[in-house]
Amino acid sequence: IEAVSGNLERIFGYRGASFLSGELIYSDLIHAEDVQRVGEEVADASGSDADSFEHRPYRIADAAGEERWVNDTTAIL
């Protein structure tokens, strides 16, 4: 992760610096039933000519441990 939206802490309770430092790994927060599909979406898009892609909605655990649905657009650098 090279950049984190300022909304991350406000909406999910996580500090962006925790992801940038490697203290938190985003994929560890993705619901067990969604993590494989999200990974496949990343792999598929990484092998394409796209500059960005939109994931199908998936669940993550917020800082309080609550399940939250997210819509995620990823920029490929």
Buried (B, 14 or more C-beta within 10 A) or exposed (E): EEEBEEEBBEEBEBBBEBBEEEEBEBEEBBBEEBBEEBEEBBEEBEEEEEEEBEBEEBBBBBBEEEEBEBEBEBEEE
